[in-house]
Amino acid sequence: MKKTAVIMLILSIMILPYSPCQAAAFVRKSKNSTKIVICAMVMEALGKIADPRAKKLLLEGLKSKEFFIRAYAAQSLAALKDKTVIPELKKLINDKHYLVRVSVAKALLGLGDASAEKSLFDFINDADPMIRAAVVPKLDKFGVKFVPALLELLAKEKDPFIRAKIIEQFDDKELPPSPGPEGLGPAIDPRLAAIYNAMQDKDWQIRQGACIAIIQFDDPKVIPALTERLGDESVYVRATAKETLSKLGDTSAAKVFRQDLDNKNPILKISSFSALANLKDLNVIPVLLKETVAPNNSTIVRREAARALAKLKPYVYKMLDDSLARSKLQDVISSNNLKVNYKVNGKDLAVIFLEALRNPKDPLYADSPFILAELKEEMAWPALRQALFSKDLDLVSTIVFVLGDLKDKDAVEDLIKAGRKYRF
């Protein structure tokens, strides 16, 4: 898979409803598909960094002929928290593409324009499932005002993707008091009731959404409900249940987590990386290092292994005071200027991927930006910024994404230059 295809997958998860294939199909209609993706990702990355220097380019993005770019520009303008852009956003409130209309309404509400609230409520109840699917994600960031409408939609919604996205947003923010049946005291929180019902739903997406949301509620039935999902027929549900249990600090299934380190299914394997890292299990470090540099590994396996390594690093520091622990880790840990770094065959892990970034023939080349970003090695960030102007457009698309993910303010000017270079 080309790296641009990987990025399209990421993009589609962020703002587009339904499958990544549908998202990519929108862009493939153009001969300049990769450049369009890069430009859209620049808009998105600048929003993550939220630097006011990006304002001019983002406003230009609102005028793009590509709906993808207009939608990301609107989303990112909201992140700048600059209310002076409201009039420009309002010009797109009736845009011909539903995704732009939804993005603009969310941006306006995020900037304090209450008039956009009605538009979002209308979108929630729209007859078109694509519009409902676009508006539901991330509504929780606007507070509990949308919870009643989401609960009402959940009761009648047939589309499993939309139902799952509704459930994922339920948290324990306080709702207005609602009395239970007479003489029985307060009613159970309707969100929690919906989550427990969703745990038994026939559709795996809905069960997975429940596993994601349930961690927000301090309820004694959470652990048993999640443990039951470890035997789910869907690998996605099992993987999500593992990660949620580990975030709750539950060690009862740690044996299952370790067994899945050798699982041939990458979803179950990477969920064990994350789960064991959440449990601060340093014994998994050699496995993670091996998976990070294995030449034939997929991007997702390599990236999740690196992410788990970064998650474990603070706990490595603590153990270095123990001479026994140090001797156990000496083959995979080095000390450099009082910092702890991972090493493979005696070589610093970040250096391995910096060298790969400069060598297109290296089997680690395509994934090197992802790994350097996941390792949080700031010494690598200048090299990432430099690679932003590579002739390899697939590499550029990856670099844009990771610089946004890193919220690298030093990259803002370079991202603006890239946005102008690939502007549509």
C-alpha positions as CSV (number, residue, x, y, z in Angstrom):
1,M,0.0,0.0,0.0
2,K,1.4,3.4,-0.9
3,K,1.9,5.7,2.0
4,T,-0.7,8.2,0.6
5,A,-3.3,5.4,0.9
6,V,-2.3,4.9,4.6
7,I,-2.8,8.6,5.1
8,M,-6.2,8.5,3.4
9,L,-7.2,5.9,5.9
10,I,-6.2,8.2,8.7
11,L,-8.0,11.1,7.1
12,S,-11.2,9.2,6.6
13,I,-11.3,8.1,10.3
14,M,-11.0,11.7,11.4
15,I,-13.7,13.5,9.5
16,L,-15.3,11.4,6.9
17,P,-18.1,8.9,7.6
18,Y,-18.0,5.3,6.5
19,S,-15.2,3.5,4.8
20,P,-11.7,4.7,3.9
21,C,-12.3,3.4,0.4
22,Q,-15.1,5.9,0.0
23,A,-12.9,8.7,1.2
24,A,-10.1,7.8,-1.2
25,A,-12.7,7.5,-4.1
26,F,-13.5,11.2,-3.7
27,V,-9.9,12.2,-4.3
28,R,-9.0,9.6,-7.0
29,K,-11.3,11.5,-9.3
30,S,-8.5,14.0,-9.8
31,K,-5.2,13.5,-11.6
32,N,-3.6,15.3,-8.7
33,S,-4.9,13.1,-5.9
34,T,-1.7,13.0,-3.8
35,K,-1.2,16.7,-4.0
36,I,-4.9,17.2,-2.9
37,V,-4.3,14.9,0.0
38,I,-1.1,16.7,1.0
39,C,-2.9,20.1,0.9
40,A,-5.8,18.9,3.0
41,M,-3.4,17.4,5.5
42,V,-1.5,20.6,5.7
43,M,-4.8,22.3,6.7
44,E,-5.4,19.7,9.3
45,A,-1.9,19.8,10.7
46,L,-2.0,23.6,11.0
47,G,-5.2,23.2,13.0
48,K,-3.5,20.8,15.4
49,I,-0.6,23.2,16.0
50,A,-3.1,26.1,16.2
51,D,-0.6,28.8,15.4
52,P,-2.0,32.2,14.3
53,R,0.5,32.4,11.5
54,A,-1.7,29.8,9.7
55,K,-4.7,32.0,9.5
56,K,-4.1,33.4,6.0
57,L,-3.6,30.0,4.4
58,L,-6.5,28.5,6.1
59,L,-8.8,31.3,4.9
60,E,-7.5,30.6,1.4
61,G,-8.4,27.0,2.0
62,L,-12.0,27.9,2.5
63,K,-12.0,28.9,-1.2
64,S,-10.6,25.7,-2.5
65,K,-12.5,23.8,-5.2
66,E,-11.9,20.6,-3.3
67,F,-14.4,20.0,-0.6
68,F,-11.9,18.0,1.4
69,I,-9.7,21.0,1.7
70,R,-12.5,23.4,2.6
71,A,-13.7,21.1,5.3
72,Y,-10.3,20.8,6.9
73,A,-9.7,24.6,6.6
74,A,-12.9,25.3,8.5
75,Q,-12.1,22.7,11.2
76,S,-8.6,24.2,11.7
77,L,-9.8,27.8,11.7
78,A,-11.9,27.0,14.8
79,A,-8.7,25.7,16.5
80,L,-7.1,29.1,16.2
81,K,-9.8,30.5,18.5
82,D,-9.9,33.7,16.4
83,K,-13.5,35.0,16.2
84,T,-12.6,37.4,13.4
85,V,-12.9,34.4,10.9
86,I,-16.6,33.9,11.7
87,P,-17.9,36.0,8.8
88,E,-15.7,34.0,6.3
89,L,-16.9,30.7,7.8
90,K,-20.6,31.8,7.5
91,K,-20.2,32.2,3.8
92,L,-19.9,28.3,3.6
93,I,-22.8,27.5,5.9
94,N,-24.8,26.5,2.8
95,D,-21.9,24.9,0.9
96,K,-22.8,22.3,-1.7
97,H,-21.1,19.5,0.1
98,Y,-22.5,18.2,3.4
99,L,-19.1,17.6,4.9
100,V,-18.2,21.3,4.6
101,R,-21.5,22.4,6.0
102,V,-21.1,20.2,9.0
103,S,-17.4,21.2,9.5
104,V,-18.4,24.9,9.3
105,A,-21.3,24.5,11.8
106,K,-19.0,22.8,14.3
107,A,-16.3,25.5,13.7
108,L,-18.7,28.3,14.3
109,L,-20.1,26.8,17.5
110,G,-16.5,26.1,18.6
111,L,-15.9,29.8,18.2
112,G,-18.9,30.8,20.2
113,D,-21.4,31.4,17.5
114,A,-24.6,30.0,19.1
115,S,-26.5,30.3,15.9
116,A,-24.7,27.2,14.5
117,E,-26.3,25.1,17.3
118,K,-29.6,24.8,15.4
119,S,-27.8,23.6,12.3
120,L,-26.1,20.8,14.2
121,F,-29.4,19.7,15.8
122,D,-30.9,19.7,12.3
123,F,-28.0,17.6,11.0
124,I,-28.5,15.1,13.8
125,N,-32.0,14.5,12.5
126,D,-31.3,14.7,8.8
127,A,-32.8,12.0,6.6
128,D,-29.4,11.4,4.9
129,P,-27.3,8.9,6.9
130,M,-24.1,10.4,5.4
131,I,-24.9,13.8,7.1
132,R,-25.8,12.1,10.4
133,A,-22.6,10.1,10.2
134,A,-20.6,13.3,9.6
135,V,-22.1,15.4,12.4
136,V,-22.2,12.8,15.3
137,P,-18.4,12.4,15.9
138,K,-16.9,14.8,18.4
139,L,-20.2,16.4,19.4
140,D,-19.3,15.6,23.0
141,K,-16.7,18.4,23.0
142,F,-19.6,20.9,22.9
143,G,-20.9,19.7,26.3
144,V,-23.9,17.8,27.4
145,K,-26.4,19.9,25.5
146,F,-26.5,17.4,22.6
147,V,-26.8,14.3,24.8
148,P,-30.7,14.1,24.8
149,A,-30.7,14.4,21.0
150,L,-28.0,11.7,20.7
151,L,-29.9,9.4,23.0
152,E,-33.1,10.0,21.0
153,L,-31.2,9.3,17.7
154,L,-29.6,6.1,19.2
155,A,-33.1,4.8,20.0
156,K,-34.1,4.9,16.3
157,E,-30.9,4.8,14.3
158,K,-30.4,1.7,12.2
159,D,-26.9,2.4,10.8
160,P,-24.3,0.6,13.0
161,F,-21.5,3.1,12.3
162,I,-23.6,6.0,13.5
163,R,-24.8,4.1,16.6
164,A,-21.3,3.2,17.5
165,K,-20.1,6.8,17.2
166,I,-22.9,8.0,19.4
167,I,-22.1,5.5,22.1
168,E,-18.3,6.3,22.0
169,Q,-19.1,9.9,23.0
170,F,-21.0,9.1,26.2
171,D,-19.1,10.1,29.3
172,D,-19.9,10.9,32.9
173,K,-20.3,14.7,32.5
174,E,-23.2,15.6,34.8
175,L,-26.7,15.6,33.2
176,P,-29.7,17.5,34.6
177,P,-31.4,15.5,37.3
178,S,-33.9,12.9,36.1
179,P,-36.0,11.1,38.7
180,G,-36.6,7.4,38.5
181,P,-39.9,5.5,38.9
182,E,-41.8,6.6,41.9
183,G,-40.4,5.2,45.1
184,L,-37.3,3.8,43.4
185,G,-34.9,6.8,43.7
186,P,-32.9,8.4,40.9
187,A,-32.9,6.7,37.5
188,I,-29.8,5.0,36.1
189,D,-27.8,7.3,33.9
190,P,-29.4,6.7,30.4
191,R,-25.9,6.8,28.8
192,L,-24.6,4.0,31.0
193,A,-27.7,2.0,30.4
194,A,-27.2,2.5,26.6
195,I,-23.6,1.3,26.9
196,Y,-24.5,-1.9,28.8
197,N,-27.1,-2.7,26.2
198,A,-24.6,-2.0,23.4
199,M,-22.2,-4.5,25.0
200,Q,-24.6,-7.2,23.9
201,D,-25.5,-5.7,20.5
202,K,-25.3,-8.0,17.5
203,D,-23.2,-5.6,15.5
204,W,-19.5,-5.6,16.4
205,Q,-19.0,-1.8,15.8
206,I,-21.6,-1.1,18.5
207,R,-20.0,-3.5,20.9
208,Q,-16.6,-1.9,20.2
209,G,-18.1,1.6,20.8
210,A,-19.4,0.4,24.2
211,C,-15.9,-0.8,25.1
212,I,-14.5,2.6,24.3
213,A,-17.1,4.6,26.2
214,I,-17.5,2.4,29.3
215,I,-14.2,3.5,30.8
216,Q,-15.7,6.9,31.5
217,F,-18.1,5.6,34.2
218,D,-17.1,4.6,37.7
219,D,-19.3,1.6,37.9
220,P,-18.5,-1.8,39.6
221,K,-19.9,-3.7,36.6
222,V,-17.4,-2.3,34.2
223,I,-14.6,-4.8,34.7
224,P,-16.8,-8.0,34.4
225,A,-18.6,-6.5,31.3
226,L,-15.2,-5.9,29.6
227,T,-13.7,-9.2,30.6
228,E,-16.7,-10.9,28.9
229,R,-15.8,-9.1,25.7
230,L,-12.3,-10.7,25.7
231,G,-14.1,-13.7,24.2
232,D,-16.0,-11.7,21.6
233,E,-16.2,-13.1,18.1
234,S,-14.9,-9.8,16.7
235,V,-11.1,-9.2,16.9
236,Y,-11.8,-5.5,17.0
237,V,-14.0,-5.8,20.1
238,R,-11.6,-8.1,21.8
239,A,-8.7,-5.7,21.1
240,T,-10.6,-2.7,22.4
241,A,-11.7,-4.6,25.5
242,K,-8.0,-5.4,26.2
243,E,-6.9,-1.8,25.9
244,T,-9.8,-0.5,28.1
245,L,-9.1,-3.1,30.8
246,S,-5.5,-2.2,30.8
247,K,-6.3,1.5,31.1
248,L,-8.3,0.7,34.2
249,G,-5.3,-1.1,35.6
250,D,-6.9,-4.5,35.6
251,T,-4.1,-7.2,35.5
252,S,-6.4,-10.3,35.6
253,A,-6.1,-10.8,31.9
254,A,-2.4,-10.0,31.5
255,K,-1.7,-13.6,30.5
256,V,-4.1,-13.2,27.6
257,F,-2.3,-10.0,26.6
258,R,1.1,-11.8,26.6
259,Q,-0.2,-14.7,24.6
260,D,-1.5,-12.4,21.9
261,L,2.0,-10.9,21.4
262,D,2.5,-13.9,19.0
263,N,-0.9,-13.7,17.5
264,K,-0.9,-13.7,13.7
265,N,-3.8,-11.2,13.6
266,P,-2.2,-7.7,13.7
267,I,-5.1,-6.2,15.5
268,L,-4.8,-8.5,18.5
269,K,-1.0,-8.2,18.4
270,I,-0.9,-4.4,18.6
271,S,-3.6,-4.2,21.2
272,S,-1.4,-6.3,23.4
273,F,1.5,-3.9,22.8
274,S,-0.7,-1.1,24.1
275,A,-2.3,-3.1,26.9
276,L,1.0,-4.3,28.4
277,A,2.5,-0.8,28.1
278,N,-0.6,0.6,30.0
279,L,0.2,-2.0,32.7
280,K,3.9,-0.8,32.8
281,D,5.2,-4.2,31.9
282,L,8.8,-3.6,31.0
283,N,9.4,-7.2,30.1
284,V,7.6,-6.5,26.8
285,I,10.4,-4.0,25.7
286,P,12.5,-6.6,23.7
287,V,9.4,-7.7,21.8
288,L,8.5,-4.2,21.0
289,L,12.0,-3.4,19.7
290,K,12.0,-6.4,17.5
291,E,8.6,-5.5,16.1
292,T,9.6,-1.9,15.5
293,V,12.6,-2.8,13.2
294,A,11.3,-6.0,11.6
295,P,11.7,-5.3,7.8
296,N,8.5,-7.0,6.7
297,N,6.1,-5.6,9.4
298,S,3.1,-3.5,8.4
299,T,3.0,0.2,9.2
300,I,0.4,-0.2,11.9
301,V,2.4,-3.0,13.8
302,R,5.6,-1.0,13.6
303,R,3.9,2.2,14.7
304,E,2.0,0.7,17.6
305,A,5.2,-1.0,18.9
306,A,7.0,2.4,18.8
307,R,4.1,4.1,20.6
308,A,4.2,1.5,23.3
309,L,7.9,2.0,23.7
310,A,7.4,5.7,24.2
311,K,4.7,5.0,26.7
312,L,7.0,2.8,28.8
313,K,10.0,5.2,28.8
314,P,9.1,7.1,32.0
315,Y,8.9,3.8,33.9
316,V,12.3,2.8,32.6
317,Y,13.8,5.9,34.2
318,K,12.4,4.8,37.5
319,M,13.9,1.4,37.3
320,L,17.4,2.5,36.4
321,D,18.1,3.2,40.0
322,D,17.8,-0.5,40.6
323,S,21.1,-2.3,39.6
324,L,19.2,-5.6,39.1
325,A,16.7,-3.9,36.8
326,R,19.6,-2.2,34.9
327,S,21.3,-5.5,34.3
328,K,18.1,-7.0,32.9
329,L,17.7,-4.0,30.5
330,Q,21.2,-3.3,29.5
331,D,20.9,-5.0,26.1
332,V,18.0,-2.7,25.0
333,I,18.6,0.5,27.0
334,S,21.4,3.0,26.6
335,S,22.2,6.2,28.5
336,N,22.9,9.3,26.4
337,N,23.5,12.7,28.1
338,L,21.5,11.5,31.1
339,K,18.6,10.5,28.8
340,V,17.4,7.0,28.3
341,N,17.3,5.7,24.7
342,Y,16.3,2.4,23.3
343,K,18.9,0.5,21.2
344,V,18.8,-2.5,18.8
345,N,22.0,-4.5,18.3
346,G,23.9,-1.7,20.1
347,K,22.6,1.1,17.9
348,D,20.3,3.9,19.1
349,L,16.7,3.2,17.8
350,A,16.1,6.8,16.8
351,V,19.4,6.9,14.8
352,I,18.3,3.7,12.9
353,F,15.2,5.5,11.7
354,L,16.9,8.8,11.0
355,E,19.3,6.9,8.7
356,A,16.3,5.1,7.1
357,L,14.6,8.5,6.5
358,R,17.5,9.5,4.3
359,N,17.7,6.2,2.3
360,P,14.7,5.3,0.1
361,K,16.1,1.8,-0.4
362,D,16.0,1.1,3.4
363,P,13.0,-1.2,4.2
364,L,12.2,1.1,7.1
365,Y,12.2,4.3,4.9
366,A,8.5,4.6,4.3
367,D,7.6,4.2,8.0
368,S,10.5,6.2,9.5
369,P,8.5,9.5,9.9
370,F,5.8,7.7,11.9
371,I,8.3,6.0,14.1
372,L,10.4,9.0,14.8
373,A,7.2,10.9,15.7
374,E,6.0,8.1,18.0
375,L,9.4,7.9,19.8
376,K,9.0,11.6,20.7
377,E,12.7,12.1,20.0
378,E,13.0,15.9,19.4
379,M,16.4,15.6,17.9
380,A,14.7,14.0,14.9
381,W,12.2,16.9,14.3
382,P,14.6,19.1,12.2
383,A,15.2,16.1,9.9
384,L,11.4,15.6,9.5
385,R,10.9,19.3,8.7
386,Q,13.7,19.1,6.1
387,A,12.1,16.0,4.5
388,L,8.9,18.0,4.0
389,F,10.3,19.2,0.7
390,S,11.3,15.7,-0.6
391,K,10.4,14.8,-4.2
392,D,8.7,11.7,-2.8
393,L,5.1,12.9,-2.4
394,D,4.1,9.8,-0.4
395,L,6.8,10.6,2.1
396,V,5.7,14.3,2.1
397,S,2.2,13.2,2.9
398,T,3.4,11.2,5.9
399,I,5.7,14.0,7.1
400,V,2.8,16.5,7.0
401,F,0.7,14.3,9.2
402,V,3.4,13.6,11.8
403,L,4.4,17.2,12.1
404,G,0.8,18.1,12.9
405,D,0.6,15.2,15.3
406,L,3.7,16.5,17.1
407,K,2.2,20.0,17.3
408,D,5.6,21.2,16.1
409,K,5.4,25.0,16.1
410,D,8.8,25.2,14.4
411,A,7.2,23.5,11.4
412,V,4.5,26.1,10.9
413,E,6.3,28.2,8.2
414,D,7.4,25.1,6.4
415,L,3.9,23.7,6.4
416,I,2.5,26.9,5.1
417,K,5.1,26.7,2.2
418,A,4.0,23.2,1.5
419,G,0.4,24.2,1.6
420,R,1.0,26.9,-1.0
421,K,3.1,24.5,-3.2
422,Y,0.3,21.9,-3.4
423,R,-2.6,24.4,-3.1
424,F,-5.9,23.6,-4.8
